[in-house]
Amino acid sequence: MKGVDWYGLGAFGLPMACRCVATGYPVRAGSERGRVAEFVRAGGAEPTAPVEGPAIVALCLPSATEVLDVVQDLETASWVVDFSSHDPQSAEKAAELLRDRGIGYVDCPVSGSVELAREGRLTGYLGARADGVPEEVREFVESVCGNVFWTGGVGRGQAMKLVNQVIHLGNVLVLGEGFELAEQLGLDAETVVEALKASSGSSRMLERFGHQMMEGRYPRQFSARLARKDIKNALRLNPDLPVANLVEHRLRDVIEAGQAEENFTRLARRPRE
């Protein structure tokens, strides 16, 4: 298997990188940033470890700024696989910068949970056509993604991720309104969640987070700060999205209330609570 240099050992990047190690890839931390010690304990290599030949470079970074910082300084790689979530224009810029050095690039933002990342069952939105990347890159992506959707070209993966974010964050906001009404009407929280699961009001967000939201618990998986980054990227492309604007305003209030690192589902409740 080709070696991998992994940049971004955070909430999602660490379990994804560890999954690659578990499937047999020799994976080296790309820098000293992030949870490198945990990664090494899981069998990964330190940034100073030697590597044979040009490696696949994997990025799982917080924003386009960090992605472009790595890309601008990258001298050798076979391909760059960008699992970060940002925007189509930044993906196109990264691809252009790397193309001038003879390095391939594909964006593949992911959706799922930390548990799915550990199990290699994330959904990946691959910004390419099926014949646009070599077999070794496809196999690498499939080592961390149980579902892979080929979206058609560079930047299209980022576009698909933004569509997903608008829909699922909007769903959380709507769930919050329903739960607020349920509390006002004195309904039992357990009954509300279980009844909705069997009704037309059911959704993936309800199934995953309904009980936590009704109980006012927000253990972090994906922070409110990063969720706001995603929704702002979508609104830069299309400001005329009413629900997305409401989501952005609520996330802004959550962050200003000092809850930026709580789970994104915190947007379901008004910050004053």
Order of alpha helices (4+ residues) and beta strands (2+ residues): beta-alpha-beta-alpha-beta-alpha-beta-alpha-beta-beta-alpha-beta-alpha-beta-alpha-alpha-alpha-alpha-alpha
